Amino acid sequence: MNGFVATLQRELTLAVRHGGDTLGALLFFFVAATLFPLAIGPGPETLARIAPGVVWVCALLSALLPLDRLFGADFDDGALDQLIVSGTQASLIAAAKALAHWLVTGLPLLLAAAPLAAMLQMKPASLPVLLAGLALGTAVLSLLGTAAAAIVLGARRGSVLLPVLVLPLATPVLIFGTMAADAAATGLTPRPHLLLLGAFLAACLPLCPLAAGAALREAVD
Amino acid sequence: MRLKVEAASCFRGDRLVLDRLTFGVHAGGALLLLGPNGAGKSTLLRVLAGLKRLDGGRVTLDGSDERAGKVAYLGHQDAIKAGLTAAENLAFAARIGGGDPLAALATAGLETLASLPARMLSAGQKRRLALARLTLLNAPLWLLDEPTLGLDTASVEKFGATLALHRQSGGIVIAATHLPLPIEQAETLELRPGVPAAAR
């Protein structure tokens, strides 16, 4: 457990020190979402209709950006070897990384989603549902992303392989997340969609760190 | 404390790098791994560290297969985070393995650089910081891959003293090196490059 806390703390310290890298995903989120009104036109009705989808897709893509270096830096400089030799469970290392990814990328995306949704003319009434869905969804993305980042570790062109691996797995999250927001916008209950998102998170919570841990052991082998 | 390696065999790709290797090292002992490039010195060290899995044979420390936490490993890379200060780098290792980071820094003669970001350190200073991490971990088995690479003469001598101290307290040192290492009464193990499986 020492290894988990120490790794998490180090990740957060490094994220603050390399502030530019940390903000990169957030800026990408803003810029990518801003392109839609420019390309589709500023009609409030069209924008309000596509707003949840745009926010979700852009959040999904932004969350992918830092995954490449999630384990890459530690793998290249030998820090991963040191962590594993120290006797820290590989799955605990992965769990710490996933939590760090969520705190450093998922949480800021969540905070930025509200102004972005307002910019896209989304109805204020459905905003809480969008955010609730994103809170669950970004956590799932961090977990799936961590597992995928560990799996492609050491592979040539791993950064290209990574989105191809994560995005298909993330489609259920995208579908239920946007459906929850759509349901709220049309006056239906978003509860079943949010519950399914929660179920997805509950499944990923133990499985992804275990898968990532096994992949990390394989990467240092 | 006794390290025993019995008929250890290991493949890298389809090449047999370690071929039924058997040896043992007692508490206070030192073993130098010799051999040309590609002979399997680094592979053997990674096997002993528990990073690389054996394809045959057994490695035991005091009769137990479990070595996690009892090993300090120094590979080719220093595992120093450029974004953290020298002290923070050691403090991170200390939180997992125990030990006093400031004392370790002082032993390595790096206390004046403690609050400097590690990206400002030279290659030799980074290596010294990585060596300081060894003394921190309180691990009986030290596995060193070219430990003195990039060190100046004074630091090499200082490191020799550290090694002697570690062995006096019952520790084991296994090192792969091409440079002369300041270590006394060390046994040597000569490794030969393996034959590709297809050529047999």
Contacts between the chains, C-beta under 8 A, distances in Angstrom:
chain1	res1	chain2	res2	distance
A	2	B	95	5.9
A	2	B	96	5.3
A	3	B	96	5.1
A	5	B	95	7.4
A	6	B	92	5.8
A	6	B	95	4.0
A	6	B	96	5.3
A	9	B	95	7.9
A	10	B	81	7.3
A	10	B	84	7.3
A	10	B	92	5.2
A	13	B	83	7.6
A	13	B	84	6.7
A	13	B	88	7.2
A	14	B	81	6.5
A	14	B	83	4.9
A	14	B	84	7.0
A	17	B	83	4.1
A	17	B	84	7.5
A	18	B	83	5.8
A	76	B	77	7.5
A	77	B	77	5.3
A	77	B	78	7.3
A	77	B	79	5.7
A	77	B	80	7.1
A	77	B	81	7.3
A	78	B	75	5.2
A	78	B	76	7.3
A	78	B	77	3.1
A	78	B	78	6.6
A	78	B	79	3.8
A	79	B	79	4.4
A	79	B	81	6.7
A	81	B	49	7.5
A	81	B	51	5.9
A	81	B	73	6.6
A	81	B	75	5.7
A	81	B	77	7.7
A	81	B	79	6.7
A	82	B	73	7.1
A	82	B	79	4.6
A	82	B	93	7.1
A	82	B	133	7.9
A	83	B	96	7.5
A	84	B	50	7.6
A	84	B	51	6.2
A	85	B	49	5.1
A	85	B	50	6.5
A	85	B	51	6.6
A	85	B	68	7.5
A	85	B	71	5.6
A	85	B	72	7.5
A	85	B	73	4.6
A	86	B	68	7.5
A	86	B	69	6.6
A	86	B	93	7.6
A	86	B	96	4.7
A	86	B	97	5.5
A	86	B	137	7.6
A	87	B	68	3.2
A	87	B	69	3.6
A	87	B	96	8.0
A	88	B	96	6.2
A	220	B	46	8.0
A	220	B	51	4.8
A	220	B	52	7.6
A	221	B	51	6.9
A	221	B	52	5.4
A	221	B	53	5.7
